[in-house]
Amino acid sequence: MGNREDLLAGARKAILERGVAKTTARDIATAAGVSLAAIGYHFGSKERLITEALAEALGSGIGDSMEALIRDTTGKPLLEAFAQMWDGMPEVLENNREGMLASLENLLRVARTPESQEFMTDSLTGAYADIAHALQQAHPELDQDVARAIAELYFVLTQGLGVLWMITRGKNLPDGARLTEAIAVLAQDLRT
């Protein structure tokens, strides 16, 4: 690995051990085995490094798992596929709980940091594209634009689920059947 990759790994390690607020640039550099100056050289700031490290970790942990859940729905009707994916997400969130906690801790800092906001905004394009690709693999009948629209819906709903799941530990959340019922009613209303 190069210094950049070492810093991303070091940041994830330090954040999971200490939390976002208590992690210093020195903690990250030490965990990465690189100089403190390497943070500025590769990322410009500790804040940008933390944002990228958490986005990468959750993109791998949660994003890859979500895409696998989507691919597991191959051949099923789209509403049934959504319900199945949705019902699998609580386990994915549980498996990534520490990363989710760190991400939520980081959320307010991102909202107050223009460079982190820019990175997160730019990252959405890739997240949507990855989910749309998984959707098209599972449902080849979807054209690219429709797959992208569904991917955006999945992403937005999953973000909300993640926050609510962290707050409630999965209690009193709608299951996939309940949400597909609502989606079906909304779709029916659009046709009339």
Summary of the structure (lengths in Angstrom):
residues: 192
radius of gyration: 18.5
end to end distance: 57.1
largest distance: 63.4
contacts: 586
relative contact order: 0.12
helix: 81%
strand: 0%
